[in-house]
């Protein structure tokens, strides 16, 4: 029943055919169970493991690699190759793909844990009325129409409509659902609100929330998926994971690269059709197979096989650095998403605030004989920890607060007129509450006031253990006074009272809503001398003005405290006793903002990141918090910046779009509104980070580009998020954004490095094939270069130091290309040089090397006709390992120099020296040692078809490799000039560039 909140109790009971005094009969239970189903969140069918595995290979580049591996193996078998040589290349490719697939499967498996952990918020048992008798049943057996009794500490087992109040009030903590900072009073009356949100449904108990005060009976109106918790589950199921900006760009570039590779491979094969019949191949078919092998080698060369592994490694290294900042990353791709975040939608309760109600102000009457009449104190401390100080109006700290009569009696009243508990949890190393947040806040105030009697009290309290310190002062007053009778809080009186006895003297302490308590007061306690004087109209007006200031301007939740001396020997209280009270003081409390949030908000603004505060609390309370944290800085009128969910939904489309661009506060929201806000912002091309800690935040966390959960939050929120803040500190997000930006910049650098290297390999093989030269590099050599000699330096580039102004610039655009037009030209130039230098090393050995055959250039490019003509050299010279060894070494060394070029995109090596990144220097040294090991270690040299190089050959390698630094220095020089990019791009048609380069 969706509209039970708008119906009367009798209408709801009649709809389910249930008698509130007897409950459902067995036949009705059976009928309703078949009609509505069980009270469980149904198990969603998980994706089969084999589908998850296959999904990881659904990528064009990966498919080309798989095809290349299969074809390579088949061609090797056709040529009669057996053993290691036939399996080496396909095996290496499949191992790389398997490793990347494993990472993808693990990530997707973890993402579904959030749905499982929602079940933890379902109650285990329920007290149910059936057949006229109460019994305790498993909560899973509840059906709509069941009458259920709930009391303090009960977890609500299903969505239920209140039908009977068994105490003066019923209060429920529904923060996990709505994010409200205080418990909510429930009532029996129907709600007439239009478009009612969860907060408006004050007669509904929601599944998974907890009763903190009172007892009541309610009728079940929704079970399983038809509950508020079930709607969150459904929202999470409907939410698809967003692809990160970097992944989108890499996918675009991969598609472009795949098309280019396919075209070039086909071109190479077609161009050489005339050579298929060359005698050296032994027939047309073998010639076709040979050039098909060349095309496969070209595909292997063009695809940066190590790129996925290097991206993953760089992001993983970034997550380690972020973990030291207390930002625990659950999804690796989300790291770089932080770098382009434009909007942070921050949950208020528990994220910007401590979610620990604290007394921040106290107002007492100083004296009736001098102005000002009232004294105001401020109290420091924003958590349940009994740490904090009391300051007077001049901001001077009170050294001994109990010496003030009013503060002393406020402490007595707060300790005695209180049903909550404050305790220390050694496992979590934090102070925790049991009961109402407002009452716990009073407990903490008692500890901050301290005890009277001796001057060393503050330091003596600090010597206690945390367990003893939690409620030491409260226990003192509870031992001094004996509780005799209690008048519970009721909605009509809006106050509670307790009768206590001490030394044959009976005193009644009262606390409640200021308007109710002050109306019953006839005297006031003066703070100057502790005297009690009549409450005049002037003093009453002054106190009411202070109350309006606390509740209005400061949006504090206020309570008034009072006492009354009772006749000796009185043993009970009645409502009539709550008259002729003596006013003690007024306390104002709030869920305080975290100390570091104000500066974090400013950092976000300077970084071009907008912060939107999202909360289930009412508008005025949320606006007050926004003022405190600086979100409304320089704004006097909040119109157009602050909206409730219902106000925002009621806006026409054009006004809603304008509101999204200016919005700072979004209040009175329920879970669906948070997800709606994220989707609306994303439709305006914003990159959205959503923070939260409750079950209610999970769908929005999953929908956001990056979901950020609090470390102290619910397991559901953590599982649905991409990142968890271990310290619950909003300021940690700012540090994480800076790290994310640095990681992205470094990721761009090594992507460009690997692409330019692969362009060089493609140029090498393509030019050699077109010119008709022998194979300059074999596939296994290309694999070695792509995985090891490219991979290690590329990973080390991830350690480049971030720019000093990284948080002083606006977020990058989502559609910013990884390789833009000018950079695409730059890396074509570098790649072309890498390829030509590799071929030059190959040609040098045949034509000029003293150890080579000293052939003419024409003899080299006509090598395939060697067996048909008279030569002064054996044809087997074209199978010598030396030329390909020189080519491979030139390719390795030139890429090491190119790695140094990538210390910075545009800065010269004279400005950013190689030793600024010692990891890169170390990786280059290690790579060269590995390459030397391949050249000079016999089993490896045979495996990779190489041979040792002489000193003369090493010199030529260096001569051919070093110019890549000079070429890139020239290109960087033009990059630093404003119009540098315009000239080269005139040479290129837009459609020749990859999509991402055209977009840019």
N, C-alpha and C positions, 0 to 999 in steps of 0.2 A: 504494500500500500504506500504509494508515493506521497500522497497528500494527507497523511495521518496527522501531521502537525496542525493542519487547518481545520480538522474535525474535532468535535467534542469527544469526551471519554466514552459516552454512551454510543455515539455513532461508530467509533472504532470497534468497541466490543461487539456491537450488533453486526458489523461487517464480517467479523470472524466467527460469529455465533457462539460466543463464550460468555459464561457467567463469572463475574469477578470473584465470587465467593467460592466457586467450585473448580474453576479452571476447565480445561478440555477433558472430554471423556476419551477412553482408549480408541474408540471407533473414529472420533474426530481427529485424534493424533495420527492415526493411520491414513485417513483421508487427506489431511493437510500435508503429510510427508510425501505422498505420491503426487500431490498437486504442486508443492513448492520446492521439494527436494531437501537434501540434507544441509545442515548448518556448517558447511565446510567450504573453504575456498578450493574449487576443483583443481586437480592436478592438470597442468597444461602439458599437452603432448610435446615432448622435447624433440628437437631435430635429430634424426638418426646420425650416429657418429660418421658413417660413410658419406652422408651428404655434407656434413661439416668439412670433411677432408676434401671432397671434390670441389667444394666452393672455393677453397684456397687456390685452386689451379685455374679458376675462371678469370684469366687475365691474358690478354693478347700476346704480350711478350713472353709470358710463361709458356703459352701454347707453342709459340715459335721455337722456344728453347727445347721443349719436349720433342717436337717434330725433328729438330736438328739432331738431338741425341739419338732418336730412333733411326733416322736416316744414316747418321754417322756409323752406327753399329751395323746396319744392313750392308752399307757400302764396304765396311771393313771385312765383313763375312764374304761378300762377293769377290773381294780381292784376295781371299784366302788367308786373311789375318786371323790368328787365334790367340788365346791366352790374354795376358794383361793389356796388350796394345789395342785389342779389339774392344775391350770393356772399359778402358781407362776414361776416355772422354765422356761416354754416356753415364758412367757411374758417378763421376764428379758432378755433372749437371744434375742428376737425380738426387744426389745427397744435398746439394744446395737447396733445391726445391722442397725436399722433405723437411729440412730444418725450418724454412720459412713457413711451410704449412703447419708445422707443429706449433709455432708461436701463434698463428691465427686461430687454430682450434682451441688452444688454452684460453685465449682472450675471450672467444665467444662463449665458451663453457662458463667462465666466471660471470659473464654478464647476466646469466639467467638466475643466479643465486638470489637476487633481490625478490623474485617472485616466491621462492621457497621461504624466505625469512619473513614474509608477510604473515605466515601462519603462526609465528611466535606471538603475534598480538591477539590471537583468539583465545578466549577464556577456556579453561579445562573443564570446569564444572559449573552448574547453576542450580539455585534453589527454586524448584518449579512446583506450582500448584496444579495437580491433576486429580480428577475424581474426588475433589473435596479435601485432598490431603497433600501436604507439602513433602517433597522428597528431593534429595540431591542426586542429579542426573548428569551424565556427560553433556557438555555444552553442544556437542555435535548432534544430539538427539532432539534439540529444540525445534519447534515448528511454529510458523506464524499463528497467533492466537493463544500461545502459552502465556500464563501469568507467572512472572518471575519476580522474586524478591531480591533486592540488592541492598548492601550496607557498606559502611566504611571499609576501604581496602579491596572491595570487589572489583574485578575486571568485568565490564559489561559484556555479556556473551553474544549479543545480537543487537540489531537496531530495534529499539523498543519505544513505545509511547507510554508516558506516565499515566497511571490511572488512580493511584492512591499514595498520599504522603503519610509516612509512619513516624515522622519527626517534624520538628519545627521547620527544617529546611533540608534540601538535598543539594550538595555541591559536587560537581564533577570536573576532574582535570582532563580536558580534551585537547591539550596542547599538541599531541602527536598528530591530531587531525586538522586543527585549525590554526595552530601556532599562537593561540592566545596566551599571554603571560600569566594570567590569573585563572583560578578555577571559576566555573560558571554555575550560577544558581539555576536550578531547574524548577519548573512549575507545572500545574495541571491544566491551566487555561490554554485554549487553542490560540494559534497565531494568525493574525490577519495580514501579515506583511506580504506585499507583492514581490515576486521573484525572490523568495526567501532563500538565504544562504544558510549554511550550517549554524552560524552564530545566531541567526534569527529563530531557529527552531528550538526554543527553550523548553519545550515539553518532550523532546526526543533524547533518549540515551543512545549514544552511538557505539557500535561494536568496537571493542579494543580500548575504550577510554576507561578511566578509573574513578570510582566514587571516593571522595576525600572527606565528606561529612554527611551525616544523616542516613535515613533508611526510607525506602519507598518500594512500591510495587508498580510493575509496568507490564504491558502486553507486547509480545513480540510482533513486529510488523515486517521484518525483513531478515532473511537468513542467507548465509553463504555469499554468493555473488551479488545478491540484492541488498547489500549493506553498503555503508559508506566506505568500509575497508575493501569491499568487493569492487566498488567503482574505481578505487585507486589501482587495484590489480588490473582491471580491464583497461584503464588508461595506459598502464605500463606495457601491456600486451600490444596496444595499438601504436605504441611509440617505436618508430624505427630509429636505429642508431644513425646519427649524422656522420657523413664522410668528412674528414678533416680537410681544411683548405690545402694543405701540402699534398695529401693523398689525391685530391681532385686534380691538382696541377701535375703531379707525377703520372696519373692515369692519362691525362690529356697528352702529355709529352710522350708517354709510352705508346699510345695509339699512333701518334704522328711518327714516332721512331719506327714502329712496326711496319707502317706503310712504306716508309722510305727504304727500310731494310729489304722488304719484299720486292720493291721495285728495282733496287740495285742488284740484288741476287739474280733476278730474272734477266736484267740487262747484261750482267756479266756472262750468264749462261748463253744468251742469244748472240752477243757479240762474238763469242768464241765458237759458234757453230761451224765456221769454216775450218777450225783446227781439229774438229772431231776425228777427221780421217788421217791426221798426222801419223806417220809410221811409228813414232815413239809410243803411241797409245795402243797399237796393236788392233786397230779396228774402230769403226764408227761408234759402236755401243760402248766400248771401253773409253773412248774419247769423251763421249757424252757423260759417262759416269765420273770421269776425272774432273771435268769442269763443274759437274754437279757437286763434287766434293769441295771444289773451290768456293762455290756458292754457299755451301753449308759452313765452311770456315769463315766466310764473310759474315754470315748471320751470327755465328758465335762471337766474332770480333765486334760486331756492332752492338750487341746486347750487353749492357753492363751487368753481368751476372751477380757481381758482388754488391750492387747498389742496394737491394733490399736488406742484405745483412749489415751493410755499413750504416744505413739509415737507422735500423733497429739498434745497433751498437751505440751510435751517437745519442739516440734518444734515451737508451738505458743509462749511459754515463750521466746524462743530464738529470735523470730521475734520482741518481745517487746524490748529486749536488743539492737537488731540491729537498731530498729527505733530510739533509743536514739543516735545512731551513724549516723543518717541521711540515713540509708539504709532501705527503706520500702519494705518489702517482700510481693509479691502478690500471690506467690504459695508456700505453706508450705514445700512440699518435696524438693524444690530447696535449702532450708537452708543447708541441709547436703551435697548437691552436691558441694557447695562452698569448703567444706573440702578436696575434691579430685581433684579440678580444677588444670589442668596442663598447660593450655594455655589460656591467655586472648587476644582475638582479639579486639583491641580497635579502635573505630572510631576516626579519628584525629580531625576533625572540631567539636568544641563544647564539646568534651570530654577531650582530652589532651590539647586542646587550648580553649580559651575563646569564640571563634567565634565572636570576636569584634575586628575589624581591629584597630590597634594602631600605631602611629608614634613612632618608637624606636630610630631613629638616624636622625640627621640633620648635613649637611655639608655646611659651608659658607667659603667665602674667607676672611682671616684675614687681610692680607696686601700684597702688591706686592713688598715691600721693604725688607722684612725679611723672613727667613725660620722658620718653615714650612709655606707655603703659605696659607694652609687651616686650619680651626678650625672645630673640630668635637664635637658635643654634643650628649649625650644619654638622653633619656626621660624615666622615670619610669611610671608605671601604665599599666595595661593590660586589662582594660575594657573601656566602654564608660563613666565611671564616670570621672568628671573633677578633679580628684585627682592624683597628681604626681608631680615629680620634674625634673628639668633640670640640668644635670651635665656636666662639661667640660671634656676635655681629661684626666685630672689628677684625675677625679672622685670627684671633689669638687662641691658641690651644688651651683648653682647660686642663690644668695639671691634675686636679682632683675633682672630677665631675660629681661624686656623691655628696660633696659639700653644698651643692645647690639643692635646696629642699624639693623643688618641683622635679628635678631630674631624678632624685632619689626615689620619690613616690611614683614617678613614671616607671622606673625600673621594677619597683615592687608590683605595681599593677600589671605590667607586661609579663612578668614571670608567673603570676598567680592566676590571672584571668586568661589562661592559655591552655589549649589542648594538644599542642604540637610537640615534636621532639627534634632536637638538633644533636647530631652525632658525627663522629669522625670515622671515615672509612679508610683503614690503613692500606687496603689493596689498591684503591683508586687515588689514595693520598689527597683526599678532598673531604670537605664537610658536606653532609647530606641532610635533607629534611625528611620528616615523616609528618604529614598533615598539611594544613593550609600554608601557602607561601607567606601570606600576610602575618600569620601568627609566628612563623619561624623568624621573620624579619624583626618582630618584637623581641624574640629570644636573643637574637644577635645584638640588638640594642642594649639589652640588659647586660650582656658581657662587656660591651664597650663602655658603659657607664661605670661598671666596677662596683666595689663594695666599700662601705664606710668603715671607719675604725682606726686605720693606721696609715701613715704617710707612704709606706713602702708598698702599698697595694698594687700599683701598676706593674712594678718590676717583679713582685712576688708572683703575680698571675702568669707572667711570661716564663717562669721557671717550671710550670706544670707541663706534663706531657700533653700532646694534642688531644688525646682521648679524654683526659681529665679537664682540659681547658674548654672543651666544646660547650659544656653547660654548667661550669663551676658556680658562677654567680646565681644562675637560675636555681640550682639545687640548694644554694644557701638560703634563698628566700622561701623555697618550698619547705625547707626544714624549720625555718623560723615561724612559719604560719601553718596552721592546720586547716585544710579545706573542710568545710562543713556541708555546704549546699551549693548547687549550681543552677542558675537559670539559663538554659540554652538560648542561643541566638534564634530569633524568629523574624520572619519577613515583615510583620506588622510593626514590631518594636524596633527592629534594626539594631539590636544591641544584645550583649550577654553580660551576666553578673555572676560573681562568685562570693560566697560568704566565708570569711576566714577568721580564725581565732588565734590570738597571741597574748600570752600573759593575762588571761582572763579579760581580754578586751576583744570584742567582735567588730570586724570591719568588713564592709562590702566594697569590693572593687568592681568597676564597670568599664566596659569599652564598647564602642559601636560607632555608627554613622554620626558625624559631628552635629547635624541638625537634630537628631534624636536625643543625643546625650545632653547637649547644651540646653535643650528645651526643658530638661528635667533638673537642671542645676539652679541652685539659689545662692550658692557661695562659690568663692574661688580661693585657691591656695596661692599665696604670694611667695615669689621666689626670693625676695630680699631677706625676709625674716621668718618664713614658714608659717605666717599667721593666716587665718581663714577669715575673709571679709565678705560682706554681701555682694552679690553680682548685680551691678547697676546696669541701666540701659546703655550708658556710654561704653562700659567695658564689654557688654554683650555685642554692641555694634562693632567695636574694634576687633573682637575675636571672630565675628562673622566675616569681616573684611579680610582678615588674615586667612581664614578658611577659603574664601573665594579666590584669593591670590594663589594659595597652594594648589587648589583644584583646577583653577582656570588657567592662569599664565604658566604655572609650573607643571600642570597636568599630573599632580601627585595624587595617589590614592590616600585619602585622609581618614584617620580614626581619632576620636576624642576619648580621653581617659578621665575617670572620675572616681571618687570614693565617698563613703558615708559611714560614720560611726553608728553602730547598731546597739540596741539594748543588750546588756550583759545576759548571757545564757541563751540567746536566740539560736535555734537549731535549724531553721528552714527559711526559705525566701519565697516571696510572692511578688507578682507584678506590681502590687501597690507599694512595695518597698523601694522601687526604682523612682523615687521622688526626693526632692530636697537634697540633691547630690552636691558635692563640692568638686568643682572643675579643677583638674590637675594640669592638663596640657593637651596640645594638639600635635599629632605626629603625622608627617607626610612621607610616603614611601613610593618607590618606583622600581621598575626593572632597569637598573642603571646601564648606560652604555659602557663598553669596554674602554679602558684608559687610552689605548693606542689607536682607536678607530678614527678619531678626528684627524690625526696626521695622515693616516692611511687614505682617507677620503681625499685629502688635498693632493697626495701623491698620485692618486688615480686621475684627478682632474688635470694635473700638469702633464700626465702621460696621454691625455686625450681620451680617457676612458670615462664613460658616464656611469654613475651609480644610481640604480633605482631601488628604493627600499620597498620591500613587499611584506605585508603583514596581515594577519587576521584581526589585529586589534582595531579599535575605533579610530576615526580620522584624527581627532584632536590629540589623543595620546601619541600617535605616530608622528604628527607634525611637530610636537614638542621635542621628541627624540631627534628628528631631522635637524631642528634648530641647534640642539646640543652638539651633534657630531659634525656640523658644518655643511650638511647637504643643501640647506636653504640659505647659505651665506649670501649676503647682499640682496636678499629678497624680503620685502615687507609684505607683499601680497602674494599668497600661494596659489591664486586662481590660475589654472592652466598648468600647474606643476604638481598638484595633489588631487588624486581621484580615488573614490571608492570604486569597487568592482562594478556595482550597479550603475554608478554615474558613467563609467567608461563604456559599459555595454549599451547604454542608452544614447550614446553619441552617434550622429550620422557618420558615414564612412570617411568623408573628407576631414571632419573635425577629429575623428578618431586617429587618422594619420598624423595630423598636427599634434595631437596629444602625445602620441608615441615619441615624437621628436623632442618634446619638452619635459616629459614626465620625470618626476623625481620620487614621488611617493604613490604607492598603489595599496590601498587599505581595504579592510573588511573583505578579504579574499578567502576563497576555499580552493581546494586542490585543482579543480578544473580551470580556475581563473589563472593560476600560475602558469599552467601549461599553455593556456590561450595567449598569455602575455609573451611567452617565449616564442611561440609560433608567429605572432604578429610582428615582433621585432625582427625575426629571421626573414619574414617576407619583405622587410625594408632593407635587406642586405646587411643587417647588423650581425656581428659575431657575438653570441650571447653566452656569458658564464652565469650559471645559476647556483647560488649557495643555499644550503638548508641543512636541517638536522632531524626533522620529523618524518614520520611515515607520509604525512601530507605532501612533503616536498618531492617524493620519489619520482612521480611521473614527469614533473618539470625538470628534475635533475637528469633524467634519462633523455629527455627531448632536447635539452640545451646543447650547444656546441661543446661546452665543457661543464659538467656537473661537479660542484665542489661541496662535499659533505663535511660536517664537523666531526672531530675525533670522538667527542662525547655523545654524538647523535645516535640515532637508531641504526640497527644493522641493515634495515631496508634501505635507508638513505645512503649508507656507505656502499652497499652493493650496486645501487643504481648510479653511483657517481663515477667520475673519471679520476677525481683527486680527493684526498681526505686531508683536512688540516688537523694535524695531531694535537696542536695547542689551541684549537678553536679560535684562532686569532685572525681576525679579518685582515690585519696588517700583513700577515704571511702571504696573502694573495698578491700583494704588491710586489713582494720579493720574488714570488713564483712567476709573475708576469715578466719581470726583468730577466729572469733566468730563461723563460720561454722565448723571449725575443733574441737573446744571445744564442740559444740553441738553434733557432731558425736561421739566423745569419750564418752560423757555421755550417748548418746543413746545406744551405744554398751554395756555400763555397765548395764543399766536397762533391756535391752533385755536379757542379760546373767542371770541377777537376776531372771527375770520372767521364763525363760526356766528352770533354775535349780529348781525353786519352783514347776513348773509343772511336771518335772521329778519325784520329790519327791511324788507328788500326784499319778502319774501313778504307781510308785513302790509300794506305799501303797495299792492301790486297787488291783493291779495285784497279789502281794504276798498274800494278804488276800484271794483272790479268789482261787488261786492255793492251798493254805493251807487248804481251806475249812472253813475259819472263817466267822462269821457274818459280815454284812456290817459295815466297820469301819467308813465310812463317807457317808452321803446321798447326792444326787445331789445338793440340795439347799444349803447345807453347803459348797460344793465345789465352787459353784457360788459365795457365800459370800467371801470366801478366795481369789478367782481369781480376783474379781472386787474391793473389798474394801481393804482387808489386803495386797494384792499384789500391787494394783493400786496406793495407796497413797505414800508408800516408793519409788516405781519405778519412780513416777513423781518427787519426791524430789531428786532422784539421778541425775536428769537433772540439778541440781544446784551445782554439784561438781565443784570446782574451776579448771580452766584450768592449764595445765602444763606451767611452765615459759618459756620453749623453744619451744612453740607450732609453732612459725613462723620461727624456725631455722631448721626445718626438711623438707624433701621432701614430696610432697603430697602422700597420701596413694594410693595404686594401686586400680583400679576399681574392680578387681576381688578379692580383699582382703575379706576373709570370716568374717562374723560377729562373728561366732564361729569357730575358727580354730581347727586343730586336737588335740593339747595339751589341749586347753581350753575345747573342747568337752569332753575329758577324765576327766578333772577337775570337770566339772559340772555334769558328770555322777556320780562321787564319791560323790559330795555334795548332788546331788539329791537322790542317793541311801541312804545316811545317813538320809536325811529328811524323806523319805518314811519309812525306818526301825524304826526311832525314833517315828513316828506317830503310827505305828503298836505296837511298844513296850509300848506306853502309853495305848493303847487299851487292850493289853494282861495283863499289870500290874494291871489294875482295876479288871479284872476277876480273876486273879491268886493270887495277893499279897495284894491288897488293903484291909485294915481293914473294910472298908465300903462295900466291894464287896462280892461276894459269895464264894470266895476262892476255885475256881475250879482247877482241874488238867488241864494241857495243853491238854491232849488227850480228856478230856470232852469238852473243848472249841472248838477244831477243828471238833468234832463230834456232834456239837450242833443240826444239822438237824435231828438226830435220837433220840432226847430227848424224844419225845412223845411216842416212842416205847419201852422205857426201864424204869426201876425203878430208880428214882433219889431222892436225899435228898433236892433238890431245885426245885422251880417251873420253868417250861420252859419259862415262861414270863420274866425271868431274862435276856434273850437274846434280849428283846425289851426295856430294860432299857436305858434311855438317857445318864447316866453317862459315860459309856465307850466311846461313840462317842464324848461326850463333852471333855473328856480328850484328845482324838485323835485330835479333831479340834483345841483345845487350844495349844497342842504341835506343830501342824502344823503352827499355827499363830505365836507363839513365836519363833520357830526355824527360820522362815522366817524373823522375825525382826532382829535376830542376823545375818542372811545371808545378809540382807540389809546393815549392817555395813561393811561386808566383801567387798561390792562393792563400797566403797569410793575410791578404787583404784584397778586397775587390778592386780598389782604385789606388791605394797608397803604394808608393814605391818601396822597394826593399831597403833603400837608404833611410827610410823613415821607420818602417817596421822591420826590425832586423830578424834574421832567422831564429836567434836564440830567445826571441819573445815567446816562442812555443817550443820548449825543449822536447815535448812529446813528439812533435813533428820531426825534429832533428834526430831523435832516437829511432823513430820508425824508418826514416830514410837509411840510417846506418844499418838497422836490422834487416831491412829489405835487401840492401846491397850484399850483406853477409850471406843471406839466404841464396841470392842469385849466384854469388861466387861458389857457394857450396854445390849448387846445381851444375856449374861449369866444371868444377875440378874434382867432384866425387863421382867415381865410375858408375855405380848403379843408377844414380840420378841423371848423369849426363846421357846415358843410353836411353833412359826412359823419356827424356825430353828432347832427344835427337840433337844434342849440342856437343861441343868439344871445347877444350881450354883455349883461351886467347893469349896471344903474345903481347909483349909490352907495346909494340908498334900498333897492334890492333886496338889496344886500350886507348892509345893517344888519339887515334882516328875517332873512336867512340866519343871521347870528350869533345873533340873539335866539332863533331856533328850535333852534339846534344846541347852544349852551353848556349848557343844563339837563341834558344827558346826564351831565355830570361830577357835578353836584349829586345826581342820582338815584343814581348808582353809589357816591358817597361815603356816602349813607345806607345803601345795601345792604351796603357794606363794614363800616360801623359795626355792623350787626346780625350780620355774619359773624364779627366778632371777639368776639361774645358767645356763650357756650357753647350757649344754647338758641335761638340766632337762627334756625336752620334749621327748627325744629319747626313753627312756626305756618304758614308758607306751604304746607308740604307737606300740611297737612291739607286744603287745597283741592284736592289732586290725588289721583286714584286711582292706585295703583301701576301698573296695566296701561296707563295713559296715558303713562307715562314710557318712554324707550328702555330696552332690555334692560340695558345697562350701568349706567343710573341705578338700575333696580330692584335689580340685583345688589349695588350699593353700599349 
